[in-house]
C-alpha cells in the first residue's frame, strides 16, 4: 500500500493553522460537477446547479483537473489569510509567474495519461492568455456555483474549524489527526498518509495549513510542492447535510440498520444532540434517544457532555460503515 509522511519539528507543531478558501471550494465544486457519477454525496447539489452549470464554459478547468493525475497548484494557491476573500485569491492566480504556469501545465498534461492533454497542448502556445482564461473560468464558476451558497458553505467551514480547533486544544496533534481522516496516522513526529504516494517532506518550521472543504469528501488533497506552503485539504464535517435537510441514507446502510437509524447515523456530521435531531427529522425525542443509544452500544457513535447538552458523533467504526455503504 502506498504511503508517505510529513515530518514535523517542534516549531511546526506550534505553527499549524486553519484556513477557509472560496477558491478551493470553487475548484473542488468544478471537479465534483465533472465527476458526478463518482461523487454520490453531492447529487442534490449537482441537480440544483445543473441548468446553471450547463451555460458555463469550463473546458479549460476540466482539462487540467483529471480524475487521476495532477491538477496545477497555481490554480489553488494555499490561502494566506485564515478567512480568504475570493477576489484576493483569484488575483493571485492571475499573477502567477508564467514559467510556473508552463511547468505545472506540462506536468498535468503528461502525468497519468491525462485525457485533457490535447487541450493543454493548445494552452501551452499562449501562456499569458491561458492564465487569464483559466482565472476567468474560475471566476465564472464562483459566481454561478459557489457564491449563491457561500453563506451556508462558510458557516459549515467555520463550524468545522471551531470543532477541529477544540480537538487540537484537547488532544494535541495526535487528537486532531486521529479523527481528521481515516487515511491519516500520527506517529511520533510524523503525519503518515496511507493510500497516497508522493515525495515526503520536512516541514522545517513552516507548520501545516489545514483547509476544510465541503466538496472534498471523501478525499484528501495534499500540496507538498516546496514552492507552496504545505497544505492539507480535508472533508469538512457537516457537508452531507448542506443542501438537504434530511439526506436519505444509502440503501445498503438502510438495509443494515433500518432507515431511521441509518438516517441518524448519517446526520451525526457534525455532532448533534437528541433534541436537535428530533426537531430536524420530526421524530419523537424518545425515538431518537432509543436509536442513538443503539448506535452508541454498537460502537458506531460516541457521546460527550458539553454543559447541559450531550452531543453524539460518529466513531471511526461508524464512519467506516458509512463510507463502505457509498463505495
Buried (B, 14 or more C-beta within 10 A) or exposed (E): EEEBBBBBBEEBBEBBBBBBBBBBBBBBBBBBBBBBEEBEBBBEBBEBBEEEBEEBEBEBBBBBBBEEBBBBBBBBBBBEEEBBEBEEBBEBBBEBEEEBBBBBBBBBBEBEEBEBBEBBEEBEEEBEEBBEBBBBBBBBBBBBBBBEBBEEBBEBBBBBBEBBBEBBEEBEBBBBBBBBBBBBBBEEBBBBBBEBEEEBBBBEEBBBBBBBBBBBBBBBBBBBBEEBBBBBBBBBBBBBBBBEEEBBBBEBBBEBBBEBBBBBBBBBBBBBBBEBBBEBBEBEEEBBBEBBBBBBEBEBBBBEEEEEEBBBBBBEEBBEBBEEBBE
